[in-house]
């Protein structure tokens, strides 16, 4: 009989030898660790907070749809049938055009208040306004104490049937031309809820305390400064009293932005903290709370750069004293002081070549102003030319700066927008770092003493004199997204991508209306002058004669 095969002895059968299962040294390494899927890169795992641009561009009629991505039209702003009342502040107004953008079923029921600055009864602009006969439209004339001042602010305040309100600060005149083929921008507040505890009763003492305690950029401070601005209209007669009373009822806590406005008259430069400042003093006061990257730059690092992009430059003087020591000095302020070294400043303004090639040709140049004819203006051109940059950075004679190409999508839409943007500077490593932003201001204020105010008396510690009404909003990344946030320029869209700027912290987009890199004026180039004549035809075949 055949014997059964011998069984293999288990190595753990009491002979003192450990089994392979119990001996880590004898277990293959591939089986000694937990089985799990491959880990994803940390960069892919981390969620980054992305915040769209607080400034919006307006739509351009004659550009393709993709160029109007995230842009806003006047109909978008005014077309909601829930709008019960609209206060419209501006320089130029077309009442028919304005009313055509309200909901067609409710526009005749919407209470419309138009605030203008045409104080002379025979002014053609005033007569044009008065010729529009609408029972639901009320005209208000702003107090204009300065001979050369204008009511240049551009703002809409909407009171709605659903117990909310909204503030829109923008750069366009209320005429068809500005909302068609001109580049403009808007800051649109969130819907403001009616507060259950607030009343319309005037209590200036409470508002002063709120202004003193509230941080610059907070909704509480914005509300107090806005009400101070609106109350300034009532210096001689009650213009905005009902609006001030109504806005007191609303909660502004959702607002993030610092109001930078101008009110005509003489104002102390260094008022108490609770007093709203105006003009360049307001900008300086706000910027002293704004942290800036690369404040103290090491040797070899790229300096920060402020780009002042405007549609008008007034006569500033034969020397650059006011421009450098007053306006640029105020804009150079930071939470760390004026910054060392101070940022470079560039002024963006179109040439006649850019106006000729714009969508409306020479016609767009009627809204863009500077002068170079007089002896004083020629001296002004001498100190401005080295810092002048083109609006459309594709001019044959211009000098293109270094940096990756960023297309803003508005080269052919002539600029009526006004922006002041501080780019961080630093080492410039990476494409995104070249468009990193410390702060941005959208405003009605061009470069003029009338808008920003004269230099202060008493060696800078006295009063400033302002001629015009202006209004704007200042924003910065930490204000919108908290500590560690960064801001990056966006081109063609409002929302940043997580990789548009290095880092994992919150990232805020800022819609830039122009293209980068900047293109400096070349030798012999001069800015567009609306009061000059141009015999070279624009792309439509038209010439321009001095109006």
C-alpha positions as CSV (number, residue, x, y, z in Angstrom):
1,X,0.0,0.0,0.0
2,X,1.4,3.3,-1.0
3,X,2.1,5.7,1.8
4,X,0.5,9.1,1.7
5,X,2.7,12.0,0.8
6,X,4.4,13.7,3.7
7,X,2.8,17.0,4.8
8,X,4.9,20.1,4.8
9,X,5.5,21.3,8.3
10,X,4.3,24.8,9.3
11,X,7.2,26.9,10.3
12,X,5.4,28.2,13.3
13,X,4.6,24.7,14.7
14,X,6.2,25.2,18.1
15,X,9.8,24.9,17.0
16,X,10.6,28.5,18.0
17,X,11.0,29.7,14.4
18,X,8.8,32.6,13.5
19,X,6.6,32.5,10.5
20,X,7.1,34.8,7.6
21,X,3.8,36.5,8.4
22,X,5.1,37.4,11.9
23,X,8.6,38.5,10.8
24,X,8.7,42.0,9.4
25,X,12.2,41.4,8.1
26,X,11.0,38.6,5.9
27,X,7.8,40.3,4.6
28,X,8.1,42.1,1.2
29,X,8.2,45.8,1.7
30,X,5.4,46.2,-0.9
31,X,3.1,44.3,1.5
32,X,4.1,46.0,4.7
33,X,2.3,49.3,4.1
34,X,-1.3,50.2,3.6
35,X,-2.6,50.1,0.1
36,X,-4.0,53.5,-1.0
37,X,-4.3,55.4,-4.2
38,X,-1.5,57.7,-5.3
39,X,-1.5,61.0,-3.4
40,X,-2.5,64.1,-5.4
41,X,-0.2,67.1,-5.5
42,X,-0.7,69.5,-2.7
43,X,-1.3,72.3,-5.1
44,X,-4.2,70.3,-6.7
45,X,-5.6,69.4,-3.3
46,X,-5.7,72.9,-1.8
47,X,-8.8,74.9,-2.4
48,X,-8.0,78.6,-3.2
49,X,-10.5,81.3,-2.6
50,X,-11.0,83.2,-5.9
51,X,-12.9,86.5,-5.9
52,X,-14.0,88.3,-9.1
53,X,-13.1,91.9,-9.9
54,X,-14.8,94.6,-7.8
55,X,-14.7,96.8,-10.9
56,X,-16.7,96.0,-14.0
57,X,-16.2,97.2,-17.6
58,X,-19.1,98.5,-19.5
59,X,-20.2,96.7,-22.7
60,X,-18.9,97.9,-26.1
61,X,-21.5,97.7,-28.9
62,X,-19.2,97.2,-31.9
63,X,-16.8,94.6,-30.3
64,X,-17.4,90.9,-30.6
65,X,-19.2,89.1,-27.8
66,X,-16.1,87.5,-26.4
67,X,-14.7,91.0,-25.8
68,X,-17.7,91.8,-23.5
69,X,-17.2,88.8,-21.2
70,X,-18.3,89.8,-17.7
71,X,-19.0,93.4,-18.9
72,X,-22.2,95.2,-17.7
73,X,-24.6,97.4,-19.7
74,X,-26.8,100.3,-18.5
75,X,-29.8,98.0,-19.0
76,X,-28.2,95.5,-16.6
77,X,-27.9,98.2,-14.0
78,X,-31.3,99.8,-14.4
79,X,-33.6,97.2,-16.0
80,X,-35.0,95.6,-12.8
81,X,-38.7,96.4,-12.4
82,X,-38.2,96.4,-8.6
83,X,-36.4,99.8,-8.8
84,X,-38.7,102.3,-7.2
85,X,-36.5,105.4,-7.1
86,X,-33.3,106.4,-8.8
87,X,-30.9,109.3,-8.0
88,X,-28.6,110.0,-10.9
89,X,-25.5,112.2,-10.4
90,X,-23.5,113.2,-13.4
91,X,-22.0,115.8,-15.6
92,X,-23.9,115.3,-18.9
93,X,-27.4,113.8,-19.0
94,X,-29.9,112.7,-21.6
95,X,-33.2,112.1,-19.9
96,X,-34.8,110.2,-22.7
97,X,-31.7,107.9,-22.9
98,X,-31.7,107.4,-19.1
99,X,-35.4,106.5,-18.9
100,X,-35.2,104.1,-21.9
101,X,-33.1,101.7,-19.8
102,X,-35.6,101.2,-17.0
103,X,-38.1,98.3,-17.3
104,X,-40.6,99.3,-19.9
105,X,-43.6,98.3,-17.8
106,X,-42.5,100.3,-14.7
107,X,-40.3,103.2,-16.0
108,X,-43.2,105.7,-15.8
109,X,-43.7,104.8,-12.2
110,X,-40.0,105.1,-11.1
111,X,-39.2,108.3,-9.3
112,X,-36.1,109.7,-11.0
113,X,-33.9,112.5,-9.5
114,X,-31.2,114.0,-11.7
115,X,-28.5,116.0,-10.0
116,X,-26.5,118.3,-12.3
117,X,-24.2,121.3,-12.1
118,X,-25.6,123.7,-14.7
119,X,-26.3,126.6,-12.4
120,X,-26.6,129.2,-15.2
121,X,-30.2,129.3,-16.3
122,X,-29.2,130.0,-20.0
123,X,-26.7,127.1,-20.1
124,X,-27.6,125.0,-23.2
125,X,-27.1,121.8,-21.2
126,X,-29.6,123.0,-18.5
127,X,-32.1,124.0,-21.2
128,X,-31.7,120.6,-22.8
129,X,-32.5,118.9,-19.4
130,X,-35.5,121.2,-18.8
131,X,-36.9,120.4,-22.2
132,X,-37.5,116.8,-21.3
133,X,-41.0,116.7,-19.8
134,X,-41.6,113.7,-17.5
135,X,-43.9,113.8,-14.5
136,X,-41.7,111.3,-12.6
137,X,-38.4,113.2,-13.2
138,X,-37.1,115.9,-10.8
139,X,-34.1,118.1,-11.6
140,X,-31.7,119.3,-8.8
141,X,-28.9,121.8,-9.3
142,X,-25.8,121.1,-7.2
143,X,-24.2,124.0,-5.3
144,X,-21.3,125.2,-7.4
145,X,-19.2,127.8,-5.4
146,X,-16.1,127.6,-7.7
147,X,-16.1,129.4,-11.1
148,X,-14.0,126.7,-12.9
149,X,-15.6,123.7,-11.1
150,X,-17.9,121.1,-12.6
151,X,-20.4,118.6,-11.2
152,X,-18.3,115.7,-12.5
153,X,-19.3,112.8,-10.1
154,X,-21.0,109.8,-11.8
155,X,-23.2,107.8,-9.4
156,X,-26.5,106.0,-9.3
157,X,-28.3,105.3,-6.1
158,X,-31.3,102.9,-6.4
159,X,-34.0,102.4,-3.8
160,X,-36.0,99.3,-4.5
161,X,-39.4,97.9,-3.7
162,X,-38.0,94.8,-2.0
163,X,-36.6,97.0,0.9
164,X,-33.1,97.0,-0.5
165,X,-30.9,99.8,-2.0
166,X,-27.8,99.9,-4.2
167,X,-25.0,102.3,-4.9
168,X,-23.3,102.3,-8.3
169,X,-20.2,104.5,-8.8
170,X,-19.1,104.7,-12.4
171,X,-17.2,106.7,-15.1
172,X,-19.7,107.3,-17.9
173,X,-21.8,110.4,-18.7
174,X,-25.4,109.6,-18.9
175,X,-25.5,109.9,-22.7
176,X,-25.6,107.2,-25.4
177,X,-22.1,107.9,-26.7
178,X,-20.4,106.9,-23.4
179,X,-22.4,103.7,-23.1
180,X,-21.9,102.6,-26.7
181,X,-18.3,102.5,-27.9
182,X,-16.3,104.2,-25.2
183,X,-14.5,102.3,-22.5
184,X,-16.0,102.9,-19.0
185,X,-16.2,101.1,-15.7
186,X,-18.5,100.7,-12.7
187,X,-18.3,99.6,-9.1
188,X,-21.6,98.1,-8.0
189,X,-22.4,97.6,-4.4
190,X,-24.2,94.5,-3.1
191,X,-27.9,94.9,-2.4
192,X,-28.1,96.8,0.9
193,X,-30.8,95.5,3.3
194,X,-33.1,97.9,5.1
195,X,-32.1,97.8,8.8
196,X,-34.8,96.9,11.3
197,X,-33.3,99.4,13.9
198,X,-32.1,102.3,11.7
199,X,-34.3,105.4,11.3
200,X,-34.4,108.3,8.9
201,X,-34.1,110.7,11.8
202,X,-30.9,112.9,11.7
203,X,-28.4,112.1,14.3
204,X,-25.1,113.6,13.2
205,X,-23.4,112.8,16.6
206,X,-24.0,109.1,16.2
207,X,-22.7,109.2,12.6
208,X,-19.6,111.0,13.7
209,X,-18.9,108.4,16.3
210,X,-19.5,105.6,13.7
211,X,-17.0,107.3,11.4
212,X,-14.4,107.6,14.1
213,X,-14.7,104.0,15.2
214,X,-15.1,102.4,11.8
215,X,-12.1,101.2,9.8
216,X,-11.4,102.8,6.4
217,X,-12.8,100.4,3.8
218,X,-15.6,99.0,6.1
219,X,-19.2,99.3,5.1
220,X,-19.9,101.5,8.2
221,X,-17.2,104.0,7.2
222,X,-18.3,103.9,3.6
223,X,-21.9,104.8,4.7
224,X,-20.7,107.6,6.9
225,X,-18.5,109.1,4.2
226,X,-21.2,108.8,1.6
227,X,-23.8,110.5,3.8
228,X,-21.2,113.3,4.4
229,X,-20.8,113.7,0.7
230,X,-24.5,113.8,0.1
231,X,-25.0,116.3,2.9
232,X,-22.5,118.7,1.2
233,X,-25.1,119.3,-1.6
234,X,-27.3,120.9,1.0
235,X,-24.9,123.8,1.8
236,X,-27.3,126.5,0.3
237,X,-30.6,124.6,-0.3
238,X,-31.9,121.1,0.4
239,X,-30.9,119.0,-2.6
240,X,-30.2,115.5,-1.1
241,X,-31.9,115.7,2.3
242,X,-34.6,113.1,1.4
243,X,-32.0,110.8,0.0
244,X,-29.8,111.1,3.1
245,X,-32.7,110.3,5.3
246,X,-33.6,107.3,3.3
247,X,-30.1,105.8,3.1
248,X,-29.8,106.0,6.9
249,X,-32.3,103.2,7.0
250,X,-30.0,100.7,5.2
251,X,-27.3,98.4,6.4
252,X,-24.0,98.9,4.6
253,X,-22.0,96.2,6.4
254,X,-21.7,94.1,3.2
255,X,-19.8,96.9,1.4
256,X,-16.0,96.7,1.1
257,X,-14.5,99.8,-0.4
258,X,-13.2,103.2,0.7
259,X,-15.0,106.3,-0.7
260,X,-12.6,108.8,-2.2
261,X,-14.6,111.9,-3.2
262,X,-14.2,115.6,-3.8
263,X,-16.5,118.4,-2.7
264,X,-16.0,122.0,-3.8
265,X,-14.8,124.5,-1.3
266,X,-11.9,125.0,1.2
267,X,-11.2,122.0,3.5
268,X,-8.7,121.4,6.3
269,X,-6.0,118.8,5.3
270,X,-5.6,117.2,8.8
271,X,-9.1,117.1,10.2
272,X,-10.0,114.9,13.1
273,X,-10.3,111.2,12.3
274,X,-14.1,111.3,12.2
275,X,-14.2,114.0,9.6
276,X,-14.5,112.9,6.0
277,X,-11.6,114.2,3.9
278,X,-11.9,115.3,0.3
279,X,-9.7,115.3,-2.8
280,X,-6.0,114.2,-2.6
281,X,-6.2,114.4,1.2
282,X,-8.9,111.7,1.1
283,X,-6.8,109.5,-1.1
284,X,-3.7,109.9,1.1
285,X,-5.7,109.3,4.3
286,X,-7.1,106.0,2.9
287,X,-3.9,104.8,1.4
288,X,-2.1,105.2,4.7
289,X,-4.1,102.2,5.9
290,X,-3.3,100.0,2.8
291,X,-0.5,97.5,3.1
292,X,1.7,97.3,0.0
293,X,4.0,94.5,-1.0
294,X,7.7,95.3,-1.6
295,X,7.4,98.6,0.3
296,X,11.1,98.3,1.1
297,X,12.7,96.9,-2.0
298,X,16.1,95.4,-2.1
299,X,18.7,96.5,-4.7
300,X,17.9,95.1,-8.1
301,X,14.2,94.7,-7.4
302,X,11.6,96.2,-9.7
303,X,10.0,99.3,-8.2
304,X,6.3,99.5,-7.6
305,X,4.5,101.5,-10.4
306,X,1.4,103.6,-10.3
307,X,-0.5,103.9,-13.6
308,X,-2.8,106.9,-13.8
309,X,-5.1,106.2,-16.7
310,X,-7.4,109.2,-17.4
311,X,-9.4,110.9,-20.1
312,X,-8.5,114.5,-19.3
313,X,-5.5,116.4,-18.1
314,X,-5.9,120.0,-17.2
315,X,-3.3,122.8,-17.2
316,X,-1.2,122.0,-14.2
317,X,1.5,124.7,-14.4
318,X,4.8,125.3,-16.1
319,X,6.6,123.1,-13.5
320,X,5.7,119.6,-12.2
321,X,5.5,120.9,-8.5
322,X,1.8,120.2,-8.0
323,X,1.8,116.9,-9.9
324,X,4.8,115.5,-8.0
325,X,4.6,117.0,-4.6
326,X,0.8,117.0,-4.2
327,X,-1.0,114.4,-6.3
328,X,1.7,111.8,-6.8
329,X,2.9,112.2,-3.2
330,X,-0.6,111.5,-2.0
331,X,-0.9,108.4,-4.2
332,X,2.4,107.1,-3.0
333,X,1.3,106.8,0.6
334,X,1.1,103.4,2.2
335,X,0.5,101.9,5.6
336,X,4.3,101.9,6.0
337,X,4.7,105.6,5.1
338,X,5.4,107.0,1.6
339,X,7.5,104.0,0.7
340,X,11.2,103.9,-0.1
341,X,11.9,104.1,-2.9
342,X,8.8,105.8,-4.0
343,X,6.9,104.1,-6.9
344,X,7.3,105.2,-10.4
345,X,4.3,106.9,-11.9
346,X,3.0,106.6,-15.5
347,X,0.2,108.6,-17.1
348,X,-1.8,106.8,-19.7
349,X,-3.4,109.0,-22.4
350,X,-4.2,108.4,-26.1
351,X,-2.6,110.1,-29.1
352,X,-4.3,111.3,-32.2
353,X,-3.3,108.0,-33.9
354,X,-5.2,106.0,-31.3
355,X,-8.3,108.2,-31.6
356,X,-8.3,107.9,-35.4
357,X,-8.2,104.1,-35.1
358,X,-10.9,103.9,-32.4
359,X,-14.4,102.5,-33.1
360,X,-16.0,105.9,-33.4
361,X,-12.9,107.5,-35.0
362,X,-12.4,111.2,-34.3
363,X,-15.9,111.5,-32.8
364,X,-14.7,109.7,-29.7
365,X,-12.0,112.4,-29.2
366,X,-14.6,115.0,-28.2
367,X,-14.7,113.5,-24.7
368,X,-11.0,113.3,-24.2
369,X,-9.2,116.6,-23.3
370,X,-5.8,118.1,-22.8
371,X,-4.0,121.2,-24.3
372,X,-0.5,121.8,-25.5
373,X,-0.8,125.1,-27.4
374,X,0.2,127.8,-24.9
375,X,3.8,128.4,-23.6
376,X,2.8,127.0,-20.2
377,X,1.1,124.0,-21.7
378,X,4.2,123.3,-23.9
379,X,6.3,123.3,-20.7
380,X,3.8,120.9,-19.1
381,X,4.2,118.6,-22.1
382,X,8.0,118.5,-21.5
383,X,7.6,117.1,-18.0
384,X,4.7,114.8,-18.9
385,X,6.2,113.3,-22.1
386,X,8.7,111.0,-20.3
387,X,5.9,109.4,-18.2
388,X,3.2,109.3,-20.9
389,X,2.0,105.9,-22.1
390,X,-0.3,104.9,-24.9
391,X,-3.8,103.6,-24.3
392,X,-3.6,101.1,-27.2
393,X,-0.1,99.6,-26.9
394,X,0.2,98.9,-30.6
395,X,1.4,102.3,-31.9
396,X,4.2,102.3,-34.5
397,X,6.2,105.0,-32.8
398,X,5.7,103.8,-29.2
399,X,8.3,102.1,-27.1
400,X,7.0,98.8,-25.7
401,X,8.2,97.8,-22.2
402,X,9.3,94.4,-21.2
403,X,6.8,91.7,-20.1
404,X,4.4,89.2,-21.3
405,X,1.5,90.3,-23.5
406,X,-1.8,90.8,-21.8
407,X,-4.8,91.8,-23.9
408,X,-7.3,94.1,-22.2
409,X,-9.7,93.9,-25.2
410,X,-10.4,97.6,-25.3
411,X,-7.7,99.0,-27.6
412,X,-10.2,100.3,-30.2
413,X,-12.7,101.5,-27.6
414,X,-11.5,105.0,-26.7
415,X,-11.0,105.6,-22.9
416,X,-13.5,107.6,-20.9
417,X,-12.7,105.4,-17.8
418,X,-10.4,106.7,-15.1
419,X,-8.3,104.2,-13.1
420,X,-5.3,104.6,-10.8
421,X,-3.6,101.3,-10.1
422,X,-0.5,100.5,-8.1
423,X,1.4,97.4,-9.4
424,X,3.5,95.7,-6.8
425,X,6.9,95.6,-8.4
426,X,9.3,93.2,-6.6
427,X,11.4,90.7,-8.5
428,X,8.9,90.2,-11.3
429,X,9.5,86.4,-11.4
430,X,6.6,84.7,-13.2
431,X,4.1,86.2,-15.5
432,X,1.5,86.7,-12.8
433,X,3.9,88.7,-10.6
434,X,4.2,91.3,-13.2
435,X,0.5,92.1,-12.9
436,X,0.2,91.8,-9.1
437,X,-1.6,94.8,-7.7
438,X,-1.5,96.6,-4.3
439,X,-4.6,98.7,-4.8
440,X,-6.9,100.2,-7.4
441,X,-9.1,103.3,-7.6
442,X,-12.0,103.7,-10.0
443,X,-13.1,107.3,-10.1
444,X,-14.6,110.2,-12.0
445,X,-11.5,112.3,-11.2
446,X,-9.1,113.1,-14.0
447,X,-5.7,114.7,-13.5
448,X,-6.5,118.3,-12.5
449,X,-6.3,120.7,-9.6
450,X,-10.0,121.3,-9.9
451,X,-10.7,117.6,-9.2
452,X,-8.1,116.7,-6.6
453,X,-7.5,120.1,-5.0
454,X,-4.7,122.7,-4.9
455,X,-1.6,122.2,-2.9
456,X,-2.2,122.8,0.8
457,X,-1.4,126.1,2.3
458,X,1.0,126.6,5.3
459,X,3.6,124.2,3.9
460,X,1.1,121.4,3.5
461,X,-0.7,121.6,6.9
462,X,-3.4,124.1,6.1
463,X,-6.3,124.0,3.7
464,X,-6.9,122.7,0.2
465,X,-9.2,124.3,-2.3
466,X,-11.3,122.0,-4.5
467,X,-13.4,123.2,-7.4
468,X,-15.3,120.1,-8.7
469,X,-17.6,117.3,-7.4
470,X,-15.9,113.9,-7.9
471,X,-16.4,110.4,-6.5
472,X,-14.6,107.1,-6.7
473,X,-14.0,103.8,-4.8
474,X,-10.6,102.5,-3.6
475,X,-10.1,98.7,-3.1
476,X,-7.2,96.5,-2.1
477,X,-6.8,92.7,-1.7
478,X,-6.8,92.4,2.1
479,X,-10.0,94.5,2.3
480,X,-11.9,92.1,0.0
481,X,-10.5,88.7,1.1
482,X,-8.7,89.1,4.4
483,X,-5.2,88.6,5.6
484,X,-2.8,87.1,3.1
485,X,-4.9,87.9,0.1
486,X,-3.4,89.1,-3.2
487,X,-4.8,90.9,-6.2
488,X,-3.9,90.3,-9.8
489,X,-4.8,92.1,-13.0
490,X,-7.4,90.3,-15.1
491,X,-7.6,90.7,-18.9
492,X,-10.7,89.7,-20.8
493,X,-12.5,88.3,-17.7
494,X,-13.3,89.2,-14.1
495,X,-12.6,85.9,-12.2
496,X,-9.0,84.9,-11.6
497,X,-7.7,81.3,-12.0
498,X,-6.0,79.7,-9.1
499,X,-2.6,79.8,-10.9
500,X,-2.8,83.4,-12.1
501,X,-0.6,84.3,-9.2
502,X,1.7,82.1,-7.1
503,X,0.6,81.2,-3.6
504,X,-2.4,79.5,-1.9
505,X,-4.0,82.5,-0.2
506,X,-7.2,84.2,-1.4
507,X,-6.8,85.7,-4.9
508,X,-8.8,88.8,-6.0
509,X,-9.1,89.7,-9.7
510,X,-9.0,93.3,-10.9
511,X,-10.3,93.9,-14.4
512,X,-7.7,96.0,-16.2
513,X,-9.2,98.0,-19.1
514,X,-5.9,98.4,-21.1
515,X,-3.3,96.0,-22.4
516,X,0.1,95.3,-20.9
517,X,3.0,95.7,-21.1
518,X,2.9,99.5,-21.2
519,X,4.0,101.3,-24.3
520,X,5.8,104.6,-23.7
521,X,5.5,107.6,-26.0
522,X,8.2,107.6,-28.7
523,X,10.2,110.7,-29.7
524,X,8.0,113.5,-31.0
525,X,4.7,111.9,-30.0
526,X,2.1,114.1,-28.4
527,X,-1.3,113.5,-26.8
528,X,-4.6,114.0,-28.5
529,X,-5.9,117.5,-28.3
530,X,-9.6,117.9,-28.9
531,X,-9.2,121.7,-29.6
532,X,-6.7,121.1,-32.4
533,X,-7.4,120.3,-36.1
534,X,-6.4,117.0,-37.7
535,X,-6.3,116.7,-41.5
536,X,-5.3,113.1,-41.6
537,X,-8.6,111.1,-42.1
538,X,-9.6,108.6,-39.4
539,X,-10.6,105.0,-40.5
540,X,-14.0,106.3,-41.4
541,X,-12.6,108.9,-43.8
542,X,-13.4,111.8,-41.5
543,X,-11.1,114.7,-40.5
544,X,-11.3,116.8,-37.3
545,X,-11.7,120.5,-37.3
546,X,-11.2,122.6,-34.1
547,X,-14.7,122.9,-32.7
